Amino acid sequence: MDLALLRTFVTVHRAGSFTRAAALLGLSQPAVTSQIRTLERQLGRPLFLRQARGVTPTSIGDELAHKAAPHLDALVEITETGLDDESSLRTLHLAGPPEFTAERALPALTELTGEDGQAFALRASFGNAEETLEGLAAGHHDLAICTARPRGPLLTASTLCDEEHVLVAAPAWAEQIGSGEETEGTSAAGRAPAFEGVPVIEVHESLPFVSRYWAAVFDSRPAAPGTVVVPDLRAALACAVAGAGLAVLPRYLCATALERGDVVALHEPPVPPLRTYFLVVRTGTLAMPHIARAHEWLLRAAADWG
């Protein structure tokens, strides 16, 4: 069986679209379609069901992808690193959310980039869960950190850690809102009246972090719209320290600011809201030593992040 046909097949399977696969492979869409038809004729079975938007693999297509993808990934790894392991480093491509990847994952993995005989080069990129998983499935990344557990057999996820969220603001806002005893309760309607009217700092107009916190803790929706909307949570922390308003942040990100008194926790619920992170690989790629080592190292490091 022609390996080029298998490579095209796996790319289509991961991309879910002939058009997207053609772009990833640098081929025309008719060329991709022709190769898939050739492979289907050789196997005597259909591999995909054509739909209005993209394609869906048949059971035979899923089975073939599950068997072939790890071996094709291994061959690509050989061509990228060469045969002389002593003269070239393997490269680990990591993707994940910017704050968590920068503050947690990268500092842990840089310990594996030294000259110990098992070192690898490290490349990182940032993105949301959808972008990260699509890039992983398409072969652009080796490891992905995301807050969504992927579906299907081509990606394998391990629980990495839970992230606690904290409602914070500068001390001046805490004084204006009232004493800690007043903010620990909620009204009969389940709302947090003490926080109404306080400017909100967020990373998107939809208030993803504040809304999630309000729903989990107060069983309500935040009353104020986002006053300051910034690109990432590190910028949100900087704005909170500067007194721009309240923000919901991961505890690991604002722990130092809390210790210094730059911000204070406005509310300490008995059960704080949590968000789970997953460490995801393409199924079968843990057979590659550098991916397996990084995967194990991150899981080990995460045990101390709680």
ABEGO torsion letter per residue (X at the ends): XBAAAAAAAAAAAAAGBAAAAAAAAGBBAAAAAAAAAAAAAAAGBBABBBBABEBBBBAAAAAAAAAAAAAAAAAAAAAAAEABAAABBBBBBBBEBAAAAAAAAAAAAAAAABBAGABBBBBBBBBBAAAAAAAAAAGABABBBBABBBBEAABBBBBABBBBBBBBBBAAAAAAAEBAAAAABBBAAGBBAAABGBBBBBABAAGAAAAAAAAAAAGBBBABBBABBBABAAAAAAAAAAGAEBBBBBAAAAAAAAAAGABBBABBBABBBBBBBBBBBBBGAAABAAAAAAAAAAAAAAAAAX
